[in-house]
């Protein structure tokens, strides 16, 4: 039989993993069945016409598409006194509409339909009795088992020649068998057994590749392009510290797991790769470097209230002396209060300052700083000036009592550093007060 060259047909036969569908695992399908045709036209008066066999062979391509050919024999009786032999040869394209067990599909294609009158003519499909045919229709596959399906379909077939051919409806019922285990990646391992069916691989790894040749298939290799050990899941360990390079922050320097594979040369608990001072033990909060300590008293400047004067940790970096002044600073007497919008000292304030003067006399090398503050009443500029006046008022009184002005520094902070909540009466009152801190500074609010 001479076949037609450009024959295309779509069989969408299950792109799912159903073993009864035509897939890479069973790419070939052969079907046998019977058909009924119903001729169309003004000069046709007959009903259904039975035909058998209806045969087809198809091959799965990809993504659910298949192509193939089909051939069938039968009879047709367009009129009461006219019996014709009916045959067809088609190329078909098919596409599934679902991935469920029962698979509806669309199909169409191109072929030849022959209606012969029984007289001998040259060729299997003589031109005088054959019509070029375009067809399309719908169908459904119903599974019977692992590889068998019942096929039901109906289509309309239109022929280009009208003298000796007929447009007709065709209904086919058949049984198909799927077979021929595929090897999509061509590695010699059937897709059914291939754990990597789309990538060429090795039989010893069930069809999966081993790109880096380390004896570990890529599917189980964390570093498929770098040869490594089984203990490290296929990854290399350049520095030999037992930590895979992919997890090692210092792959070329042996380290520890606690340091993410990096060494800690100075033993300060900060890995060398993030330690700004890798050869000197330091503090993690300071990027592995020791904190600055200008006076060398062991108290870092950041915590040292007397960074330029050696002291001790118990006294926040300040020396124990002058203890009397420190006791005063830490007492409840270190607060000097002012009235609103005032920098005038009252007798209670002067009595407090007199005690401070006596301590300054007791410790003649000690200097102090008086810090002035104000509540948020009034403008910011006014409060700034008022705070400076309050600090100056305390200094001026000390000078009248014989304290050298060189020992007393003043600074005004205005309303920028409130002690209390400026939204409350009590808070604003506190912000019009003075106190002395342990760094030997008198604070005036």
C-alpha positions as a Markdown table, in Angstrom:
| # | Residue | x | y | z |
|---|---|---|---|---|
| 1 | Unk | 0.0 | 0.0 | 0.0 |
| 2 | Unk | 1.4 | 3.4 | -1.0 |
| 3 | Unk | 1.1 | 5.8 | 2.0 |
| 4 | Unk | 0.6 | 9.5 | 2.0 |
| 5 | Unk | 3.7 | 11.6 | 3.1 |
| 6 | Unk | 2.5 | 14.7 | 5.0 |
| 7 | Unk | 0.2 | 12.9 | 7.5 |
| 8 | Unk | -0.2 | 14.5 | 11.0 |
| 9 | Unk | -2.4 | 13.5 | 13.8 |
| 10 | Unk | -2.7 | 14.5 | 17.5 |
| 11 | Unk | -3.4 | 11.9 | 20.1 |
| 12 | Unk | -3.3 | 13.5 | 23.5 |
| 13 | Unk | -3.0 | 10.3 | 25.4 |
| 14 | Unk | -2.3 | 11.1 | 29.0 |
| 15 | Unk | 0.6 | 13.3 | 30.1 |
| 16 | Unk | 0.1 | 12.0 | 33.6 |
| 17 | Unk | 1.9 | 9.0 | 35.1 |
| 18 | Unk | -1.0 | 6.6 | 34.5 |
| 19 | Unk | 0.4 | 3.3 | 33.3 |
| 20 | Unk | -2.5 | 2.7 | 31.0 |
| 21 | Unk | -1.9 | 5.9 | 29.1 |
| 22 | Unk | 0.4 | 6.3 | 26.2 |
| 23 | Unk | 3.6 | 7.9 | 27.6 |
| 24 | Unk | 7.4 | 7.8 | 27.4 |
| 25 | Unk | 7.2 | 4.4 | 29.2 |
| 26 | Unk | 4.8 | 3.0 | 26.7 |
| 27 | Unk | 5.2 | 5.2 | 23.6 |
| 28 | Unk | 3.6 | 3.0 | 21.0 |
| 29 | Unk | -0.1 | 2.2 | 20.8 |
| 30 | Unk | -1.9 | -0.1 | 18.4 |
| 31 | Unk | -5.7 | -0.2 | 18.2 |
| 32 | Unk | -8.3 | -2.4 | 16.4 |
| 33 | Unk | -12.0 | -1.8 | 16.2 |
| 34 | Unk | -15.0 | -1.2 | 14.0 |
| 35 | Unk | -16.7 | 1.9 | 12.7 |
| 36 | Unk | -20.1 | 3.2 | 11.6 |
| 37 | Unk | -20.4 | 5.9 | 8.9 |
| 38 | Unk | -23.3 | 8.1 | 8.1 |
| 39 | Unk | -23.1 | 9.6 | 4.6 |
| 40 | Unk | -24.1 | 13.2 | 4.1 |
| 41 | Unk | -25.6 | 14.8 | 1.0 |
| 42 | Unk | -28.8 | 15.6 | -0.9 |
| 43 | Unk | -28.6 | 12.4 | -3.0 |
| 44 | Unk | -28.1 | 10.1 | 0.1 |
| 45 | Unk | -31.0 | 8.2 | 1.6 |
| 46 | Unk | -29.3 | 5.5 | 3.6 |
| 47 | Unk | -28.6 | 5.2 | 7.3 |
| 48 | Unk | -25.7 | 3.9 | 9.2 |
| 49 | Unk | -23.1 | 1.7 | 7.5 |
| 50 | Unk | -21.0 | -0.8 | 9.4 |
| 51 | Unk | -17.2 | -1.3 | 8.7 |
| 52 | Unk | -14.4 | -3.4 | 10.0 |
| 53 | Unk | -11.6 | -3.6 | 10.8 |
| 54 | Unk | -10.5 | -0.1 | 11.8 |
| 55 | Unk | -6.8 | -0.2 | 12.6 |
| 56 | Unk | -4.4 | 2.4 | 13.9 |
| 57 | Unk | -0.7 | 2.7 | 15.0 |
| 58 | Unk | 0.6 | 5.8 | 16.9 |
| 59 | Unk | 3.7 | 7.0 | 18.6 |
| 60 | Unk | 4.0 | 9.3 | 21.7 |
| 61 | Unk | 6.1 | 12.4 | 21.1 |
| 62 | Unk | 6.1 | 14.6 | 24.2 |
| 63 | Unk | 3.9 | 16.6 | 26.5 |
| 64 | Unk | 1.0 | 14.4 | 25.8 |
| 65 | Unk | 1.1 | 14.5 | 22.0 |
| 66 | Unk | 1.2 | 11.5 | 19.6 |
| 67 | Unk | 1.1 | 11.0 | 15.9 |
| 68 | Unk | 0.1 | 8.1 | 13.8 |
| 69 | Unk | -1.8 | 6.5 | 10.9 |
| 70 | Unk | -5.0 | 4.6 | 10.7 |
| 71 | Unk | -6.7 | 2.4 | 8.1 |
| 72 | Unk | -10.1 | 1.0 | 7.8 |
| 73 | Unk | -12.4 | -1.1 | 5.6 |
| 74 | Unk | -16.2 | -1.2 | 5.3 |
| 75 | Unk | -19.1 | -0.7 | 3.1 |
| 76 | Unk | -21.4 | 2.2 | 2.2 |
| 77 | Unk | -24.9 | 2.3 | 0.7 |
| 78 | Unk | -25.7 | 5.9 | -0.3 |
| 79 | Unk | -28.9 | 4.7 | -2.1 |
| 80 | Unk | -31.1 | 1.7 | -2.0 |
| 81 | Unk | -29.6 | 0.2 | -5.3 |
| 82 | Unk | -26.0 | 1.3 | -4.8 |
| 83 | Unk | -23.5 | -0.7 | -2.8 |
| 84 | Unk | -20.0 | 0.7 | -2.4 |
| 85 | Unk | -16.8 | -0.5 | -0.8 |
| 86 | Unk | -15.5 | 2.0 | 1.7 |
| 87 | Unk | -11.9 | 2.4 | 2.9 |
| 88 | Unk | -9.8 | 5.2 | 4.3 |
| 89 | Unk | -6.1 | 6.0 | 5.1 |
| 90 | Unk | -5.4 | 8.9 | 7.5 |
| 91 | Unk | -2.8 | 10.7 | 9.4 |
| 92 | Unk | -4.0 | 11.8 | 12.8 |
| 93 | Unk | -3.1 | 14.3 | 15.5 |
| 94 | Unk | -4.7 | 13.9 | 18.9 |
| 95 | Unk | -4.7 | 15.9 | 22.2 |
| 96 | Unk | -6.0 | 14.9 | 25.7 |
| 97 | Unk | -8.4 | 17.3 | 27.5 |
| 98 | Unk | -7.8 | 15.6 | 30.9 |
| 99 | Unk | -5.3 | 13.7 | 33.0 |
| 100 | Unk | -7.8 | 11.6 | 34.8 |
| 101 | Unk | -8.3 | 7.8 | 34.3 |
| 102 | Unk | -11.0 | 8.4 | 31.8 |
| 103 | Unk | -9.3 | 10.6 | 29.1 |
| 104 | Unk | -11.4 | 12.8 | 26.8 |
| 105 | Unk | -9.5 | 14.0 | 23.7 |
| 106 | Unk | -9.7 | 16.0 | 20.5 |
| 107 | Unk | -8.3 | 14.8 | 17.2 |
| 108 | Unk | -8.0 | 15.7 | 13.6 |
| 109 | Unk | -6.0 | 15.1 | 10.5 |
| 110 | Unk | -5.8 | 14.6 | 6.8 |
| 111 | Unk | -6.2 | 11.5 | 4.6 |
| 112 | Unk | -8.0 | 9.7 | 1.8 |
| 113 | Unk | -11.5 | 8.3 | 1.7 |
| 114 | Unk | -12.5 | 5.8 | -1.1 |
| 115 | Unk | -16.0 | 4.8 | -2.2 |
| 116 | Unk | -15.5 | 2.0 | -4.8 |
| 117 | Unk | -18.2 | 0.5 | -6.9 |
| 118 | Unk | -16.5 | -2.9 | -7.2 |
| 119 | Unk | -15.0 | -2.5 | -10.7 |
| 120 | Unk | -11.3 | -3.0 | -11.0 |
| 121 | Unk | -9.4 | 0.2 | -11.2 |
| 122 | Unk | -5.6 | 0.9 | -10.9 |
| 123 | Unk | -4.2 | 1.5 | -7.5 |
| 124 | Unk | -5.3 | 1.0 | -3.9 |
| 125 | Unk | -6.9 | 4.4 | -3.8 |
| 126 | Unk | -7.9 | 5.1 | -7.5 |
| 127 | Unk | -8.2 | 8.9 | -8.1 |
| 128 | Unk | -11.7 | 8.4 | -9.6 |
| 129 | Unk | -13.0 | 6.8 | -6.5 |
| 130 | Unk | -11.0 | 8.6 | -3.8 |
| 131 | Unk | -11.3 | 12.0 | -2.1 |
| 132 | Unk | -8.8 | 14.0 | -0.1 |
| 133 | Unk | -10.3 | 14.3 | 3.3 |
| 134 | Unk | -9.9 | 16.6 | 6.2 |
| 135 | Unk | -11.5 | 15.5 | 9.5 |
| 136 | Unk | -11.8 | 16.4 | 13.2 |
| 137 | Unk | -13.7 | 15.1 | 16.2 |
| 138 | Unk | -13.8 | 14.1 | 19.8 |
| 139 | Unk | -13.3 | 10.9 | 21.7 |
| 140 | Unk | -12.7 | 9.2 | 25.0 |
| 141 | Unk | -10.3 | 6.5 | 26.4 |
| 142 | Unk | -11.6 | 4.2 | 29.1 |
| 143 | Unk | -9.0 | 2.2 | 30.9 |
| 144 | Unk | -9.3 | -1.6 | 31.2 |
| 145 | Unk | -6.0 | -2.4 | 32.9 |
| 146 | Unk | -2.4 | -1.4 | 32.9 |
| 147 | Unk | -2.0 | -1.1 | 29.1 |
| 148 | Unk | -5.5 | -1.6 | 27.6 |
| 149 | Unk | -8.1 | 1.0 | 26.8 |
| 150 | Unk | -11.5 | 1.1 | 25.2 |
| 151 | Unk | -11.6 | 3.9 | 22.6 |
| 152 | Unk | -14.8 | 5.7 | 21.6 |
| 153 | Unk | -14.7 | 8.5 | 19.0 |
| 154 | Unk | -16.9 | 10.5 | 16.6 |
| 155 | Unk | -15.7 | 12.8 | 13.8 |
| 156 | Unk | -16.8 | 14.6 | 10.7 |
| 157 | Unk | -15.0 | 13.9 | 7.5 |
| 158 | Unk | -15.2 | 16.4 | 4.6 |
| 159 | Unk | -13.9 | 15.4 | 1.1 |
| 160 | Unk | -12.8 | 17.8 | -1.5 |
| 161 | Unk | -14.1 | 15.8 | -4.4 |
| 162 | Unk | -17.9 | 15.6 | -4.5 |
| 163 | Unk | -18.6 | 13.4 | -7.6 |
| 164 | Unk | -17.4 | 10.1 | -6.3 |
| 165 | Unk | -16.9 | 10.8 | -2.6 |
| 166 | Unk | -19.2 | 11.7 | 0.2 |
| 167 | Unk | -18.9 | 13.9 | 3.3 |
| 168 | Unk | -19.7 | 11.7 | 6.2 |
| 169 | Unk | -19.8 | 11.2 | 10.0 |
| 170 | Unk | -17.6 | 8.4 | 11.4 |
| 171 | Unk | -18.0 | 6.7 | 14.7 |
| 172 | Unk | -15.4 | 4.2 | 15.9 |
| 173 | Unk | -15.3 | 1.8 | 18.9 |
| 174 | Unk | -12.1 | 0.0 | 19.5 |
| 175 | Unk | -9.5 | -1.5 | 21.8 |
| 176 | Unk | -6.0 | -0.1 | 22.1 |
| 177 | Unk | -2.8 | -1.6 | 23.6 |
| 178 | Unk | 0.1 | 0.6 | 24.7 |
| 179 | Unk | 3.6 | -0.9 | 24.5 |
| 180 | Unk | 7.3 | -0.3 | 23.9 |
| 181 | Unk | 9.2 | 0.9 | 27.0 |
| 182 | Unk | 10.9 | 4.3 | 26.1 |
| 183 | Unk | 14.3 | 5.7 | 26.8 |
| 184 | Unk | 13.7 | 9.5 | 26.5 |
| 185 | Unk | 17.3 | 10.4 | 27.4 |
| 186 | Unk | 18.9 | 7.6 | 25.4 |
| 187 | Unk | 21.1 | 6.3 | 28.2 |
| 188 | Unk | 20.2 | 2.7 | 27.9 |
| 189 | Unk | 18.0 | 2.7 | 31.0 |
| 190 | Unk | 14.3 | 2.5 | 30.3 |
| 191 | Unk | 12.2 | 5.4 | 31.5 |
| 192 | Unk | 10.3 | 3.0 | 33.7 |
| 193 | Unk | 13.5 | 2.3 | 35.7 |
| 194 | Unk | 15.3 | 5.6 | 35.1 |
| 195 | Unk | 15.3 | 7.8 | 38.1 |
| 196 | Unk | 16.5 | 10.7 | 35.9 |
| 197 | Unk | 14.5 | 10.0 | 32.7 |
| 198 | Unk | 15.2 | 13.4 | 31.1 |
| 199 | Unk | 19.0 | 13.4 | 31.7 |
| 200 | Unk | 21.5 | 10.8 | 30.3 |
| 201 | Unk | 23.1 | 8.8 | 33.1 |
| 202 | Unk | 24.7 | 5.6 | 34.2 |
| 203 | Unk | 23.1 | 2.2 | 34.7 |
| 204 | Unk | 24.8 | 1.8 | 38.1 |
| 205 | Unk | 23.0 | 4.9 | 39.3 |
| 206 | Unk | 19.6 | 3.9 | 37.8 |
| 207 | Unk | 19.9 | 6.3 | 34.9 |
| 208 | Unk | 21.2 | 9.3 | 36.9 |
| 209 | Unk | 24.5 | 11.1 | 36.0 |
| 210 | Unk | 27.6 | 11.6 | 38.1 |
| 211 | Unk | 28.9 | 14.8 | 36.7 |
| 212 | Unk | 31.9 | 15.2 | 38.9 |
| 213 | Unk | 32.8 | 11.5 | 38.8 |
| 214 | Unk | 33.1 | 11.1 | 42.6 |
| 215 | Unk | 30.9 | 7.9 | 42.7 |
| 216 | Unk | 27.9 | 9.8 | 44.1 |
| 217 | Unk | 25.0 | 10.3 | 41.6 |
| 218 | Unk | 24.0 | 13.9 | 41.1 |
| 219 | Unk | 20.6 | 13.3 | 42.7 |
| 220 | Unk | 22.3 | 12.6 | 46.0 |
| 221 | Unk | 25.3 | 14.9 | 45.5 |
| 222 | Unk | 25.1 | 18.4 | 47.2 |
| 223 | Unk | 28.0 | 19.5 | 45.0 |
| 224 | Unk | 27.4 | 17.7 | 41.7 |
| 225 | Unk | 30.0 | 19.6 | 39.8 |
| 226 | Unk | 32.8 | 19.2 | 42.4 |
| 227 | Unk | 34.3 | 15.9 | 43.4 |
| 228 | Unk | 33.9 | 15.2 | 47.1 |
| 229 | Unk | 33.5 | 12.4 | 49.7 |
| 230 | Unk | 30.5 | 10.4 | 50.7 |
| 231 | Unk | 30.8 | 11.6 | 54.3 |
| 232 | Unk | 30.2 | 15.2 | 53.1 |
| 233 | Unk | 27.4 | 14.2 | 50.6 |
| 234 | Unk | 29.7 | 14.6 | 47.6 |
| 235 | Unk | 31.2 | 18.0 | 48.5 |
| 236 | Unk | 35.0 | 18.7 | 48.8 |
| 237 | Unk | 36.8 | 19.8 | 51.9 |
| 238 | Unk | 39.9 | 21.8 | 50.7 |
| 239 | Unk | 41.3 | 22.6 | 54.2 |
| 240 | Unk | 40.6 | 19.1 | 55.6 |
| 241 | Unk | 38.8 | 20.4 | 58.7 |
| 242 | Unk | 35.8 | 18.1 | 58.3 |
| 243 | Unk | 33.5 | 20.9 | 57.1 |
| 244 | Unk | 32.4 | 20.9 | 53.4 |
| 245 | Unk | 33.6 | 23.9 | 51.4 |
| 246 | Unk | 30.0 | 24.8 | 50.6 |
| 247 | Unk | 29.4 | 25.2 | 54.4 |
| 248 | Unk | 32.9 | 26.5 | 55.2 |
| 249 | Unk | 33.3 | 30.3 | 55.6 |
| 250 | Unk | 37.1 | 29.8 | 55.4 |
| 251 | Unk | 37.5 | 26.9 | 52.9 |
| 252 | Unk | 41.2 | 27.3 | 52.7 |
| 253 | Unk | 42.0 | 27.6 | 56.4 |
| 254 | Unk | 41.3 | 24.8 | 58.8 |
| 255 | Unk | 38.8 | 25.8 | 61.5 |
| 256 | Unk | 36.1 | 24.5 | 63.7 |
| 257 | Unk | 32.4 | 23.9 | 63.3 |
| 258 | Unk | 31.7 | 26.5 | 66.0 |
| 259 | Unk | 33.4 | 29.1 | 63.9 |
| 260 | Unk | 31.7 | 28.0 | 60.7 |
| 261 | Unk | 35.0 | 26.4 | 59.5 |
| 262 | Unk | 37.2 | 29.3 | 60.4 |
| 263 | Unk | 40.1 | 29.5 | 62.9 |
| 264 | Unk | 40.2 | 31.7 | 66.0 |
| 265 | Unk | 43.8 | 32.6 | 66.3 |
| 266 | Unk | 43.5 | 34.8 | 69.5 |
| 267 | Unk | 41.0 | 32.5 | 71.2 |
| 268 | Unk | 38.5 | 35.3 | 71.9 |
| 269 | Unk | 35.5 | 33.5 | 70.5 |
| 270 | Unk | 35.5 | 35.6 | 67.3 |
| 271 | Unk | 36.4 | 33.8 | 64.0 |
| 272 | Unk | 39.4 | 35.3 | 62.2 |
| 273 | Unk | 37.3 | 36.1 | 59.1 |
| 274 | Unk | 35.2 | 38.6 | 61.0 |
| 275 | Unk | 37.8 | 39.5 | 63.7 |
| 276 | Unk | 39.3 | 43.0 | 63.1 |
| 277 | Unk | 42.1 | 42.1 | 65.5 |
| 278 | Unk | 42.7 | 38.4 | 64.8 |
| 279 | Unk | 46.0 | 38.3 | 66.8 |
| 280 | Unk | 44.8 | 40.2 | 69.9 |
| 281 | Unk | 42.1 | 38.9 | 72.1 |
| 282 | Unk | 39.1 | 41.2 | 72.2 |
| 283 | Unk | 35.4 | 41.5 | 72.6 |
| 284 | Unk | 32.8 | 40.1 | 70.1 |
| 285 | Unk | 30.8 | 43.3 | 70.5 |
| 286 | Unk | 33.8 | 45.3 | 69.3 |
| 287 | Unk | 34.5 | 43.0 | 66.2 |
| 288 | Unk | 37.1 | 41.0 | 68.1 |
| 289 | Unk | 39.2 | 44.0 | 69.2 |
| 290 | Unk | 39.9 | 45.1 | 72.8 |
| 291 | Unk | 38.1 | 48.2 | 73.9 |
| 292 | Unk | 40.1 | 51.4 | 74.2 |
| 293 | Unk | 41.3 | 52.2 | 77.8 |
| 294 | Unk | 43.2 | 55.5 | 77.8 |
| 295 | Unk | 44.0 | 55.4 | 81.5 |
| 296 | Unk | 44.9 | 51.7 | 81.6 |
| 297 | Unk | 42.8 | 50.9 | 84.6 |
| 298 | Unk | 41.1 | 47.9 | 83.1 |
| 299 | Unk | 37.8 | 49.7 | 82.6 |
| 300 | Unk | 37.2 | 50.4 | 78.9 |
| 301 | Unk | 36.6 | 54.0 | 78.0 |
| 302 | Unk | 33.0 | 53.3 | 77.0 |
| 303 | Unk | 32.3 | 52.2 | 80.6 |
| 304 | Unk | 34.8 | 54.5 | 82.3 |
| 305 | Unk | 33.4 | 57.6 | 84.0 |
| 306 | Unk | 36.9 | 58.8 | 84.4 |
| 307 | Unk | 38.7 | 57.7 | 81.2 |
| 308 | Unk | 41.7 | 59.8 | 81.7 |
| 309 | Unk | 42.2 | 59.0 | 85.4 |
| 310 | Unk | 42.9 | 55.5 | 86.6 |
| 311 | Unk | 40.3 | 54.0 | 88.8 |
| 312 | Unk | 38.6 | 50.7 | 89.4 |
| 313 | Unk | 35.7 | 48.8 | 88.0 |
| 314 | Unk | 33.7 | 49.0 | 91.2 |
| 315 | Unk | 33.8 | 52.8 | 90.9 |
| 316 | Unk | 33.0 | 52.8 | 87.1 |
| 317 | Unk | 36.6 | 53.5 | 86.3 |
| 318 | Unk | 37.0 | 56.4 | 88.6 |
| 319 | Unk | 39.5 | 56.4 | 91.6 |
| 320 | Unk | 38.2 | 55.7 | 95.0 |
| 321 | Unk | 39.3 | 59.2 | 96.1 |
| 322 | Unk | 37.7 | 61.6 | 96.8 |
| 323 | Unk | 35.4 | 59.4 | 98.7 |
| 324 | Unk | 33.6 | 62.2 | 100.6 |
| 325 | Unk | 32.8 | 64.0 | 97.4 |
| 326 | Unk | 31.6 | 60.8 | 95.8 |
| 327 | Unk | 29.4 | 60.1 | 98.8 |
| 328 | Unk | 27.9 | 63.5 | 98.4 |
| 329 | Unk | 27.4 | 63.0 | 94.7 |
| 330 | Unk | 25.6 | 59.7 | 95.4 |
| 331 | Unk | 23.5 | 61.1 | 98.1 |
| 332 | Unk | 20.0 | 62.7 | 98.0 |
| 333 | Unk | 21.7 | 66.1 | 98.8 |
| 334 | Unk | 23.0 | 66.5 | 95.3 |
| 335 | Unk | 19.9 | 68.2 | 93.9 |
| 336 | Unk | 19.5 | 72.0 | 93.6 |
| 337 | Unk | 16.1 | 73.1 | 92.7 |
| 338 | Unk | 15.0 | 76.4 | 91.0 |
| 339 | Unk | 11.7 | 78.1 | 90.6 |
| 340 | Unk | 10.2 | 78.4 | 87.1 |
| 341 | Unk | 12.0 | 80.9 | 84.9 |
| 342 | Unk | 14.5 | 81.5 | 87.7 |
| 343 | Unk | 18.2 | 81.1 | 88.2 |
| 344 | Unk | 18.2 | 82.5 | 91.8 |
| 345 | Unk | 19.5 | 80.4 | 94.6 |
| 346 | Unk | 17.5 | 80.2 | 97.8 |
| 347 | Unk | 18.9 | 79.5 | 101.3 |
| 348 | Unk | 18.3 | 75.8 | 101.0 |
| 349 | Unk | 20.3 | 75.7 | 97.7 |
| 350 | Unk | 23.1 | 77.8 | 99.3 |
| 351 | Unk | 23.3 | 75.3 | 102.2 |
| 352 | Unk | 23.7 | 72.4 | 99.8 |
| 353 | Unk | 26.4 | 74.3 | 97.9 |
| 354 | Unk | 28.2 | 75.1 | 101.1 |
| 355 | Unk | 28.5 | 71.4 | 101.8 |
| 356 | Unk | 29.9 | 71.0 | 98.2 |
| 357 | Unk | 32.4 | 73.9 | 98.9 |
| 358 | Unk | 33.6 | 72.1 | 102.0 |
| 359 | Unk | 34.3 | 68.9 | 100.1 |
| 360 | Unk | 36.1 | 70.9 | 97.4 |
| 361 | Unk | 38.2 | 72.4 | 100.1 |
| 362 | Unk | 38.9 | 68.9 | 101.4 |
| 363 | Unk | 40.0 | 67.7 | 98.0 |
| 364 | Unk | 41.8 | 70.7 | 96.5 |
| 365 | Unk | 42.8 | 68.9 | 93.3 |
| 366 | Unk | 39.3 | 68.0 | 92.4 |
| 367 | Unk | 37.5 | 69.9 | 89.7 |
| 368 | Unk | 33.8 | 69.8 | 88.9 |
| 369 | Unk | 31.4 | 70.6 | 86.1 |
| 370 | Unk | 28.0 | 72.2 | 86.8 |
| 371 | Unk | 25.4 | 71.3 | 84.2 |
| 372 | Unk | 22.4 | 73.5 | 83.8 |
| 373 | Unk | 19.0 | 72.2 | 82.7 |
| 374 | Unk | 15.5 | 73.6 | 82.1 |
| 375 | Unk | 12.0 | 72.3 | 81.7 |
| 376 | Unk | 10.2 | 72.7 | 78.3 |
| 377 | Unk | 8.2 | 75.8 | 79.4 |
| 378 | Unk | 9.1 | 78.7 | 77.1 |
| 379 | Unk | 11.0 | 78.6 | 73.9 |
| 380 | Unk | 14.0 | 76.4 | 73.3 |
| 381 | Unk | 16.4 | 79.4 | 73.0 |
| 382 | Unk | 15.0 | 80.8 | 76.2 |
| 383 | Unk | 15.4 | 77.5 | 78.0 |
| 384 | Unk | 19.0 | 77.1 | 76.7 |
| 385 | Unk | 20.0 | 80.5 | 78.1 |
| 386 | Unk | 18.1 | 79.9 | 81.4 |
| 387 | Unk | 20.0 | 76.6 | 81.9 |
| 388 | Unk | 23.4 | 78.4 | 81.3 |
| 389 | Unk | 22.4 | 81.1 | 83.8 |
| 390 | Unk | 21.5 | 78.4 | 86.4 |
| 391 | Unk | 24.9 | 76.7 | 86.1 |
| 392 | Unk | 26.6 | 80.1 | 86.2 |
| 393 | Unk | 24.6 | 81.0 | 89.3 |
| 394 | Unk | 26.0 | 78.0 | 91.2 |
| 395 | Unk | 29.5 | 78.7 | 90.0 |
| 396 | Unk | 29.2 | 82.3 | 91.0 |
| 397 | Unk | 28.2 | 81.4 | 94.6 |
| 398 | Unk | 31.1 | 78.9 | 94.9 |
| 399 | Unk | 33.5 | 81.7 | 93.8 |
| 400 | Unk | 32.0 | 84.0 | 96.5 |
| 401 | Unk | 32.8 | 81.3 | 99.0 |
| 402 | Unk | 36.5 | 81.1 | 97.9 |
| 403 | Unk | 36.4 | 78.3 | 95.3 |
| 404 | Unk | 38.7 | 79.1 | 92.3 |
| 405 | Unk | 36.7 | 79.5 | 89.1 |
| 406 | Unk | 39.3 | 77.3 | 87.3 |
| 407 | Unk | 38.0 | 74.3 | 89.2 |
| 408 | Unk | 34.5 | 74.8 | 88.2 |
| 409 | Unk | 33.3 | 74.3 | 84.6 |
| 410 | Unk | 29.7 | 75.1 | 83.5 |
| 411 | Unk | 27.5 | 73.9 | 80.7 |
| 412 | Unk | 23.9 | 74.4 | 79.8 |
| 413 | Unk | 21.7 | 71.8 | 78.2 |
| 414 | Unk | 18.4 | 73.7 | 78.1 |
| 415 | Unk | 15.5 | 71.3 | 77.7 |
| 416 | Unk | 17.4 | 68.8 | 75.5 |
| 417 | Unk | 18.1 | 66.3 | 78.4 |
| 418 | Unk | 15.1 | 66.2 | 80.6 |
| 419 | Unk | 15.2 | 64.2 | 83.9 |
| 420 | Unk | 11.4 | 64.1 | 84.2 |
| 421 | Unk | 8.4 | 64.0 | 81.9 |
| 422 | Unk | 7.8 | 67.5 | 80.6 |
| 423 | Unk | 4.2 | 66.7 | 80.0 |
| 424 | Unk | 3.5 | 66.6 | 83.8 |
| 425 | Unk | 3.8 | 69.2 | 86.5 |
| 426 | Unk | 6.0 | 66.9 | 88.6 |
| 427 | Unk | 8.3 | 66.1 | 85.7 |
| 428 | Unk | 8.8 | 69.8 | 84.8 |
| 429 | Unk | 9.6 | 70.5 | 88.5 |
| 430 | Unk | 12.3 | 67.8 | 88.4 |
| 431 | Unk | 13.7 | 69.4 | 85.2 |
| 432 | Unk | 14.2 | 72.5 | 87.2 |
| 433 | Unk | 16.6 | 70.8 | 89.6 |
| 434 | Unk | 20.3 | 70.0 | 90.1 |
| 435 | Unk | 22.2 | 67.0 | 91.0 |
| 436 | Unk | 25.8 | 65.7 | 91.1 |
| 437 | Unk | 26.9 | 62.5 | 89.4 |
| 438 | Unk | 29.7 | 60.1 | 90.3 |
| 439 | Unk | 32.0 | 61.7 | 87.7 |
| 440 | Unk | 32.2 | 64.7 | 90.0 |
| 441 | Unk | 29.9 | 66.9 | 88.0 |
| 442 | Unk | 27.2 | 69.0 | 89.6 |
| 443 | Unk | 24.0 | 68.9 | 87.5 |
| 444 | Unk | 21.8 | 72.0 | 87.8 |
| 445 | Unk | 18.2 | 71.7 | 86.5 |
